[in-house]
Amino acid sequence: MIKRMLLSLAAILWVFIVNAQRKAFACTPEWLEKIEKIAPDTPVTQPKKERTVLVFDKFTGYQHWAIPHVTAVIQLLGAKSGAYTTDVTRDLSVFDPSILEQYDAVVLNNNCSIHPRRNQILDMLDEDKSLTEAQKIKKAAQLEAHLLNYVKNGGGLMVVHGAVTMLNGSHVFNQMVGAAFDYHPPQQGISLELAEQGHPLLEGFEGKSFVHVDEPYIFKSPYEEKNFRPLLYMDTDKLTKKRKPIDEKIKYLSWIKRFGRGRVFFVSPSHNAQSFEDVRLLKYYLNGAQYVLGDLKCDDAPLNNK
C-alpha cells in the first residue's frame, strides 16, 4: 500500500514538473540575463578567423513559442564566447548566393512549413500576388538550390528542432539534413543519451544523459540510411502515447554530417526554452555552431560507414 502511494505521488510530481517545463513565457531581458550568467565564457576552440552566422527564424506553419529564445541564445553564445557574430532575418532574399556568401554558417530556427505541402519557400512566395503559380514554383526551386549549393560548397548549416520540416517534401533537402520529419508523440520527459562517449561535441555533458521535456521527434526516409554521425539518442521503449509502433528501440535526435564540402548539425532539443537553463545544452549548441563554422574539428564519419 505504501509503495503504491509513493509511486502515485511520484507520478503526480512528474506531471507537475512536465507541465512546468513546457509553460510558455516571453523572452525577457531577465531571462536572458539568467542564461548569460551560465553561458560559456570561451569557445572550446578559438576561431580561425572572424565568423559570422545568419539566423533565419521565419515560420509559416506551426509556431514554436521558443523561437525568439532560440535566436537570442544563439546570439548570446556567439557574443559572450567570441566564437562568432550573428545577423537575424526572416526575409527570403537571404537565400540569394550574393548574400549567403557573406556568412560562414546559416542557422534554421524552427522554420515549420504548412502541412501537408511542407515547403516554406513556396508558403512565403504565396504572399506575392504578382507571381503566377509557375513562377512561384520556379523561384522556390532556385532558392532551395541556392541553399543546397551554399552548403555543398563549404557553408555551415545548423538545423534546430522544427526546422527539419522547412522543406520536408524535398528529398534533396532531407538528404542534406539527414532525415525527414514523420511525427511526434506528445511532449514528455525524455532522457537524451550520449551516442558516443568522448566525442568533442558532447564534452559539456560530462558523460551523463540530459533529461528534459520535449517533443520526441520520429523521422522517416532518408533517416534509415544513417548517413550521419549520431550524437544524442532516446530509448523509444520509454515513450508514452505513441501514435504507431516504432521500429527501433534507439532513435537519434541530434547528429552531425557532411554535405559536399559543408557541415550540417541537426539538434532536436529543444521545443521549450526552459531546457536552455542548463549549461550543458548551451555548451552543446556552441560546440555545434563551432563545428558547422569549421573551427571545431572532430570525427563526422557517418554511422553507415562505421
C-alpha positions in Angstrom: 0.0 0.0 0.0 2.8 2.5 1.0 4.7 1.6 -2.1 1.7 2.2 -4.4 1.1 5.6 -2.6 4.7 6.6 -3.2 4.5 5.7 -6.8 1.3 7.7 -7.2 2.9 10.7 -5.6 6.0 10.4 -7.8 3.7 10.2 -10.9 1.8 13.4 -9.7 5.1 15.2 -9.1 6.4 14.2 -12.5 3.3 15.5 -14.2 3.7 18.8 -12.3 7.4 19.0 -13.5 6.5 18.3 -17.1 3.7 20.9 -17.1 6.1 23.5 -15.5 8.8 22.7 -18.1 6.5 23.3 -21.0 4.9 26.5 -19.9 5.4 29.3 -22.4 6.9 32.7 -21.4 8.3 35.7 -23.1 12.0 36.1 -24.0 12.6 38.8 -21.4 15.8 40.7 -20.5 15.6 39.0 -17.1 15.6 35.5 -18.6 18.4 36.4 -21.0 20.4 37.7 -18.1 20.0 34.3 -16.3 21.2 32.5 -19.4 24.1 34.8 -19.9 25.4 34.1 -16.4 25.7 30.4 -17.1 26.7 30.5 -20.8 30.3 29.6 -21.7 32.8 32.4 -21.4 35.1 30.9 -24.1 34.6 28.6 -27.0 36.0 25.1 -26.9 38.4 26.1 -29.7 39.4 29.5 -30.9 38.0 30.6 -34.3 40.5 30.6 -37.1 39.1 33.9 -38.2 36.2 36.2 -37.5 33.0 34.2 -38.1 29.5 35.4 -39.0 26.3 33.4 -38.6 22.9 34.1 -40.2 19.8 33.0 -38.2 16.7 32.5 -40.3 13.7 32.2 -37.9 10.7 32.7 -40.1 7.9 30.1 -39.9 4.7 29.7 -41.9 3.2 26.6 -40.2 3.3 25.7 -36.5 4.6 28.4 -34.3 7.1 27.2 -31.7 6.8 29.6 -28.8 10.6 29.4 -28.1 11.7 30.7 -31.5 12.7 34.1 -30.0 14.5 32.4 -27.2 16.5 30.1 -29.5 17.5 33.1 -31.7 18.6 35.1 -28.6 20.5 32.1 -27.2 22.5 31.7 -30.5 23.3 35.4 -30.5 24.3 35.3 -26.8 26.5 32.3 -27.2 28.5 33.8 -30.0 28.8 37.3 -28.4 29.8 36.1 -25.0 32.3 33.5 -26.1 33.7 35.5 -29.1 33.1 32.5 -31.4 31.0 34.4 -33.9 28.7 37.4 -34.6 25.1 37.0 -35.6 22.7 38.5 -38.0 18.9 37.6 -37.9 16.4 37.7 -40.7 13.0 36.5 -41.9 13.5 37.6 -45.5 13.6 35.1 -48.3 16.1 37.3 -50.2 18.9 35.9 -47.9 18.9 32.8 -50.0 20.4 34.7 -52.9 24.1 33.5 -53.4 25.4 37.0 -53.1 24.0 37.3 -49.6 24.7 33.7 -48.4 28.4 34.0 -49.4 28.8 36.7 -46.7 28.2 34.1 -43.9 30.2 31.2 -42.6 27.0 29.4 -41.5 23.3 29.6 -41.6 21.0 28.6 -38.6 17.5 27.4 -39.5 15.5 28.1 -36.3 12.2 26.2 -36.1 11.1 27.0 -39.7 8.0 24.9 -39.7 6.2 24.9 -43.0 2.5 24.4 -43.7 1.2 20.8 -43.7 0.9 18.8 -46.0 2.9 20.5 -48.7 5.8 21.2 -46.4 7.6 23.8 -48.4 8.2 27.0 -46.6 9.7 28.8 -49.5 6.5 28.3 -51.5 4.5 29.2 -48.5 6.2 32.6 -48.4 6.1 33.1 -52.1 2.3 32.6 -51.9 2.2 36.0 -50.3 3.5 37.6 -53.5 0.3 38.0 -55.6 2.2 39.3 -58.6 3.7 35.8 -59.3 1.9 33.1 -61.2 1.9 29.6 -59.8 4.5 28.5 -62.4 6.7 31.5 -61.4 6.5 30.6 -57.7 7.4 27.0 -58.3 10.4 28.0 -60.4 11.6 30.6 -57.9 11.2 28.3 -55.0 13.3 25.7 -56.7 16.0 28.3 -57.4 16.1 29.5 -53.8 16.3 25.9 -52.5 19.1 25.2 -54.9 21.0 28.3 -53.6 20.9 27.0 -50.1 21.9 23.5 -51.1 24.8 24.8 -53.2 25.9 27.1 -50.3 26.3 24.1 -48.1 27.8 21.8 -50.8 30.4 24.5 -51.5 31.6 24.6 -47.8 29.0 26.6 -45.9 27.8 25.5 -42.5 24.2 24.7 -41.6 22.6 24.3 -38.2 19.1 22.9 -38.2 17.2 23.5 -34.9 14.2 21.3 -33.9 11.2 22.1 -36.2 13.4 23.5 -39.0 13.7 19.9 -40.2 10.2 20.4 -41.7 11.1 23.6 -43.6 11.4 21.7 -46.9 10.2 18.3 -45.7 8.8 17.5 -49.1 12.2 17.9 -50.8 14.3 14.7 -51.0 17.5 16.6 -51.6 16.9 18.9 -48.6 16.1 15.8 -46.5 19.3 14.2 -47.7 21.3 17.3 -46.7 19.7 17.3 -43.2 19.9 13.6 -42.7 16.2 12.8 -42.2 12.6 13.9 -42.9 10.1 14.5 -40.1 7.4 11.9 -39.6 5.5 12.8 -36.4 6.0 13.1 -32.7 4.1 11.8 -29.6 3.0 14.5 -27.1 5.6 16.4 -25.1 7.0 14.3 -22.2 10.1 13.8 -20.2 12.9 12.5 -22.4 16.3 11.2 -21.4 18.8 12.0 -24.1 21.7 9.5 -24.0 25.1 10.1 -25.4 25.7 8.1 -28.6 29.5 8.3 -28.4 31.3 8.9 -25.2 34.2 11.2 -25.6 33.1 12.9 -28.8 34.2 16.6 -28.7 30.8 18.0 -29.3 29.4 16.1 -26.3 32.1 17.3 -23.8 29.7 19.6 -22.0 27.5 16.6 -20.9 30.5 15.1 -18.9 29.4 11.6 -19.9 25.9 11.9 -18.5 22.4 11.8 -20.0 20.4 15.0 -20.4 16.8 14.8 -19.1 14.4 17.4 -20.3 10.8 17.9 -21.5 10.4 17.9 -25.3 8.6 16.6 -28.3 10.2 13.2 -29.2 10.7 13.5 -32.9 10.3 10.4 -35.1 11.9 10.6 -38.5 11.4 8.9 -41.9 13.5 8.3 -45.0 16.3 9.1 -45.5 16.8 8.6 -41.7 17.1 4.9 -42.2 20.3 5.4 -44.2 22.0 6.7 -41.1 24.1 8.9 -43.2 25.2 11.0 -40.2 27.4 10.8 -37.1 24.9 10.3 -34.2 25.4 12.3 -31.0 22.2 12.1 -28.9 19.5 9.4 -28.8 16.4 8.3 -26.9 15.0 4.9 -25.9 11.7 4.6 -27.7 10.5 1.9 -25.3 10.2 4.6 -22.7 8.0 6.9 -24.8 4.3 7.2 -24.0 1.3 7.8 -26.3 3.0 6.6 -29.4 0.7 7.0 -32.4 2.0 3.9 -34.1 4.6 1.2 -33.4 8.2 2.4 -33.6 10.5 0.0 -35.4 13.7 0.8 -33.5 14.5 1.0 -29.8 17.1 3.6 -30.3 16.2 6.8 -32.2 18.7 9.6 -32.8 17.7 13.2 -32.0 20.9 15.0 -32.9 23.8 14.4 -35.3 26.4 15.9 -37.5 27.2 15.2 -41.1 28.9 16.4 -44.2 27.1 17.5 -47.3 29.6 18.1 -50.1 32.3 20.3 -48.6 29.9 21.7 -46.0 29.0 20.6 -42.4 25.5 20.1 -41.0 24.4 19.9 -37.4 20.9 18.8 -36.6 19.7 19.4 -33.0 16.2 18.5 -31.9 16.4 19.9 -28.3 14.6 22.0 -27.5 10.9 22.7 -28.0 10.9 24.5 -24.7 13.2 27.4 -23.7 13.5 26.0 -20.2 16.0 23.5 -21.5 18.5 26.3 -22.1 18.6 26.9 -18.4 21.1 24.0 -18.2 24.6 24.9 -19.1 25.2 21.5 -20.8 22.7 22.3 -23.6 24.3 25.8 -24.0 27.7 24.2 -24.4 26.3 21.7 -26.9 24.8 24.4 -29.1 28.0 26.4 -29.0 30.0 23.3 -29.9 27.6 22.5 -32.7 27.9 26.0 -34.1 31.7 25.8 -34.0 31.5 22.5 -35.9 29.5 23.9 -38.7 31.7 27.0 -38.8 34.7 24.7 -39.4 36.5 25.6 -36.2 35.8 22.5 -34.1 37.4 19.5 -35.8 36.0 16.1 -35.0 35.1 12.8 -36.4 32.0 13.2 -38.5 32.1 10.0 -40.4 28.6 8.6 -40.9 27.2 5.7 -38.9 26.7 3.7 -42.0 30.4 3.8 -42.6 31.5 2.7 -39.2 
